[in-house]
């Protein structure tokens, strides 16, 4: 909660003033598929990432008048050292299960997030705010 909620809130708070002064901007928060799909034995993580979605929506409503767009990206399990540490000895099996539950049956790499984040940061998404963009190989539909 300190990192995923309080840390995100403090980062957003730090950039809003300069964004207002410059006439707008784009805030991109990182949530997780776990926020909408659930994750057994990780309820603290689920709750914190669900809070990110709620904060994104609230900030979008609050900051839209200042031409500040606020969106979230919610990836499935990204293959990082942290993911491997979380699953421990079950990591290889977890990768197989995760991939099998997606329409695109492979594991999500950090670079798979790049296009969505560039889109949200760019003027191509100038009229998009308050949204949560799932990057999950088709494992969940909102």
Secondary structure, DSSP 8 states (H G I E B T S, - for coil): -IIIIIIHHHHHHHHHHHHHHHT-EEEEEE--THHHH--TT-HHHHHHHHHHHHHHHHHHHHHGGGTEEEEEEEES-B-SHHHHHHHGGGHHHHHHHHHHTSSS-S-B-GGGGHHHHHHHHSGGGTT--S-EEEESSSS---
